[in-house]
């Protein structure tokens, strides 16, 4: 239930920000981050709850793909918040690895090998290329953090405080997520 509430709060935040400032790239990219976090959370919840094999696999694919979208949208958000000049080509190039992940979730044994069942629930067994996905996710998270850190060091006043909030939440949430959802499952 807690995951469902968190997912809907993320989705509500995304819609709220988007409705208020839909023409601003920073607002749109922030909404995308919140939206993809909400989708990721909901997909994990549905993966755990669903008992139909086809849908278990689809939810598994969705939570891997949505985590890739979290990474790429975080880069776009960080760049738009800090650089204020992101070209359409730059936005497209940032998404190329995400498209590769989308193809990877549908390739047998690439990112998902199989789903196994335990008395405590089910587990997604990772495919042979999941470690590449982990490197991609970590690299994008690190890149976003570096952008925010450099901007924080150069900023002053309220803007510096805003960057500090975004940086601290990115480091805390991204760090915890990376440890538990990438590193531990690869060990």
C-alpha positions as CSV (number, residue, x, y, z in Angstrom):
1,X,0.0,0.0,0.0
2,X,2.8,2.4,0.8
3,X,4.4,1.9,-2.7
4,X,1.0,2.6,-4.3
5,X,0.7,5.8,-2.3
6,X,4.2,6.9,-3.2
7,X,3.6,6.1,-6.9
8,X,0.4,8.2,-6.9
9,X,2.1,11.1,-5.1
10,X,4.9,11.1,-7.7
11,X,2.3,11.1,-10.5
12,X,0.3,13.9,-8.8
13,X,3.5,16.0,-8.4
14,X,4.4,15.4,-12.1
15,X,0.9,16.5,-13.2
16,X,0.8,19.5,-10.8
17,X,4.2,20.9,-12.0
18,X,3.4,20.2,-15.7
19,X,0.1,21.9,-15.6
20,X,1.5,25.0,-13.9
21,X,4.6,25.5,-16.1
22,X,4.2,23.3,-19.3
23,X,6.2,25.6,-21.5
24,X,9.4,25.5,-19.3
25,X,11.9,22.8,-20.1
26,X,13.0,22.5,-16.5
27,X,9.5,22.0,-15.3
28,X,8.8,19.5,-18.0
29,X,11.9,17.6,-17.3
30,X,11.2,17.6,-13.5
31,X,7.7,16.3,-14.3
32,X,9.3,13.6,-16.4
33,X,11.6,12.6,-13.5
34,X,8.6,12.5,-11.1
35,X,6.4,10.6,-13.6
36,X,9.0,7.9,-14.3
37,X,9.7,7.4,-10.6
38,X,5.9,7.0,-10.1
39,X,5.7,4.5,-13.0
40,X,8.8,2.6,-11.7
41,X,7.2,2.4,-8.2
42,X,3.9,1.3,-9.6
43,X,5.5,-1.3,-11.9
44,X,7.4,-2.9,-9.0
45,X,4.2,-3.0,-7.0
46,X,2.3,-4.7,-9.8
47,X,5.2,-7.1,-10.4
48,X,5.0,-8.2,-6.8
49,X,1.2,-8.5,-6.8
50,X,0.4,-10.0,-10.1
51,X,0.4,-13.8,-10.5
52,X,-0.1,-14.1,-14.3
53,X,3.2,-15.0,-15.9
54,X,2.7,-12.8,-19.0
55,X,1.9,-9.7,-16.9
56,X,4.7,-10.4,-14.4
57,X,7.2,-10.3,-17.2
58,X,5.6,-7.1,-18.6
59,X,5.8,-5.4,-15.2
60,X,9.4,-6.5,-14.9
61,X,10.2,-5.0,-18.3
62,X,8.4,-1.8,-17.3
63,X,10.2,-1.3,-14.1
64,X,13.6,-1.8,-15.8
65,X,12.7,0.5,-18.7
66,X,11.2,3.1,-16.4
67,X,14.4,3.1,-14.3
68,X,16.3,3.9,-17.5
69,X,13.9,6.8,-18.1
70,X,14.6,8.0,-14.6
71,X,18.3,8.2,-15.3
72,X,17.9,10.0,-18.7
73,X,15.3,12.4,-17.5
74,X,17.4,13.2,-14.5
75,X,20.2,14.2,-16.8
76,X,17.9,16.4,-18.9
77,X,16.5,17.9,-15.7
78,X,20.0,18.6,-14.3
79,X,21.1,20.1,-17.6
80,X,18.1,22.3,-18.0
81,X,18.1,23.5,-14.4
82,X,21.9,24.3,-14.4
83,X,22.9,25.0,-18.0
84,X,19.7,26.5,-19.4
85,X,20.8,25.6,-22.9
86,X,20.1,22.1,-24.0
87,X,19.6,21.5,-27.7
88,X,17.1,19.2,-29.3
89,X,20.1,17.1,-30.6
90,X,21.5,16.9,-27.0
91,X,18.1,15.8,-25.7
92,X,17.9,13.1,-28.4
93,X,21.5,11.9,-27.7
94,X,20.8,11.5,-24.0
95,X,17.9,9.2,-24.8
96,X,19.8,6.8,-27.1
97,X,20.9,4.4,-24.3
98,X,17.4,4.5,-23.0
99,X,16.1,3.2,-26.4
100,X,18.8,0.5,-26.2
101,X,17.4,-0.5,-22.8
102,X,13.9,-0.7,-24.3
103,X,15.1,-3.1,-26.9
104,X,17.1,-5.0,-24.2
105,X,14.1,-5.7,-22.0
106,X,12.4,-7.5,-25.0
107,X,15.5,-9.6,-25.9
108,X,15.4,-13.0,-24.2
109,X,18.2,-13.3,-21.5
110,X,19.6,-9.8,-22.2
111,X,18.3,-7.9,-19.1
112,X,15.8,-10.4,-17.7
113,X,16.6,-14.1,-17.7
114,X,13.5,-15.4,-15.9
115,X,11.2,-15.0,-12.9
116,X,11.5,-17.5,-10.1
117,X,9.2,-18.0,-7.2
118,X,10.0,-18.3,-3.5
119,X,7.8,-18.8,-0.4
120,X,8.3,-15.1,0.3
121,X,7.5,-13.9,-3.2
122,X,9.0,-13.8,-6.7
123,X,12.4,-12.7,-8.0
124,X,13.5,-11.4,-11.3
125,X,16.7,-13.2,-12.4
126,X,18.9,-10.8,-14.3
127,X,20.1,-11.4,-17.8
128,X,23.6,-11.5,-19.1
129,X,23.8,-7.8,-20.0
130,X,22.2,-6.3,-16.9
131,X,25.7,-5.2,-15.7
132,X,25.9,-2.9,-18.7
133,X,22.5,-1.4,-17.7
134,X,23.9,-0.9,-14.2
135,X,26.9,1.0,-15.5
136,X,24.7,3.1,-17.7
137,X,22.4,4.0,-14.8
138,X,25.2,4.8,-12.5
139,X,27.0,6.9,-15.1
140,X,23.9,9.0,-15.8
141,X,23.3,9.4,-12.1
142,X,26.9,10.4,-11.6
143,X,26.8,12.8,-14.5
144,X,23.7,14.5,-13.1
145,X,25.3,14.8,-9.7
146,X,28.4,16.4,-11.2
147,X,26.3,18.9,-13.1
148,X,24.5,19.8,-9.9
149,X,27.7,19.9,-7.8
150,X,29.5,22.3,-10.3
151,X,26.4,24.5,-10.4
152,X,26.2,24.5,-6.6
153,X,29.8,25.6,-6.3
154,X,29.3,28.6,-8.7
155,X,25.9,29.7,-7.4
156,X,24.8,32.3,-4.9
157,X,21.7,33.1,-2.9
158,X,18.3,31.4,-3.3
159,X,19.5,29.6,-6.5
160,X,22.3,28.0,-4.5
161,X,19.9,26.8,-1.9
162,X,17.6,25.3,-4.5
163,X,20.5,23.5,-6.1
164,X,21.6,22.2,-2.7
165,X,18.1,20.7,-2.2
166,X,18.1,19.1,-5.6
167,X,21.7,17.9,-5.2
168,X,21.1,16.4,-1.7
169,X,17.9,14.6,-2.7
170,X,19.6,13.3,-5.8
171,X,22.6,12.0,-3.9
172,X,20.5,10.4,-1.1
173,X,17.8,8.9,-3.2
174,X,20.1,8.0,-6.1
175,X,22.7,6.5,-3.7
176,X,20.2,4.4,-1.8
177,X,18.5,3.3,-5.0
178,X,21.8,2.4,-6.7
179,X,23.0,0.4,-3.7
180,X,19.9,-1.6,-3.2
181,X,18.6,-1.9,-6.8
182,X,21.8,-2.2,-8.7
183,X,24.8,-3.2,-6.6
184,X,23.2,-5.6,-4.2
185,X,21.3,-7.5,-6.9
186,X,24.4,-7.9,-9.0
187,X,26.3,-9.5,-6.1
